[in-house]
Amino acid sequence: MDLLLSPSLVFSVLLASLYGAIFHFIWGRTWRELGLYWIAGVIGFAVGQAVFSLLGFSVYLIGEVRVVESSLVSWCCLFVARWLKV
């Protein structure tokens, strides 16, 4: 139960959700795309966090969250989702 209430997890989901919402605001058209961009943003952020955590590389940390690296991967996933027109 502690993992679900972890500040790092909450911050990560909020930041990834913000990225998905901003991306949809700029390039999205339908409600369906909002959900897809949210999922792509959250998955990208989680992948970025996991990969760079395993590599031990971090540019800027807030708590345990690798903000810069995870954000880059999240935005890349959002652009890939748009490119693939999921």
N, C-alpha and C positions, 0 to 999 in steps of 0.2 A: 504494500500500500504506500510505502514511503516513496517509491520510484514514481508513482503517478502524481504525487504532490510535490515533486522535486522542483525547485525554482529554475533550475537549468532547463528542464523539460518544458515547463510552462513558457519560459522566455523563448526557447527555440520554436515552439509551435506558434506563439504570437508573432514572432519575427517572420517566420515562413508564411504565415497567413497574410501578413501585411504585404509581403512581396507578391503573393498570388493576387491579392486585391488590387494592388497598384498596376500589375501587369494587365489584369482584366480591364481596369479603368482606361488604360491606354489603348490596348489592342483587342479587347473582348467585345462580343456582340450579344451573346445569349447567356441565359442563366446556366445552361449546361456547361458552357465554357468556364464560367466562374468556378464551378465545382472541379472541373478538370485542372484548371490552373492552380487551384488551392492544393489539390492532391499532388500535382507535379512540384509545386513549391515546397511542400512539406517533405516529400520523398527526397527531393534534391538536397534539401537542408540536412536531412538525416544521413544521407549517403556522404555528403561532404564532411559532416561531423565524424562519422565512423572512419572514413578513409584517412583523414588527416590526424585523427586520434591514434590510429594504428601506425602511421608514419612518424608520429611524434613531432609534427611540424605545426607551429602556430605563429601567426603574425600578431593577432590581437585577441586576447581572451577576456571574456566577461564571465567570471566564475569558471565553469568548466566548458563554456560554449566558445567554440572557435568561430568567431563572428565573420571575419573576412573570408576565410576559406569556404565555410558553409554557405555564405551568401553567394559567392561566385558560382559554386556548384548548383545552388538553387536557381539562380538566374539562367544558367546554361540549360538546366532542365526545362525551365519555362519557355525558352526560345526553341528548344527541340520539340516540345509539345506543340507549339504554334506552327513550327515548320512541318511537322508530321500531320497537322490538322486533325488531331485526335478528337 
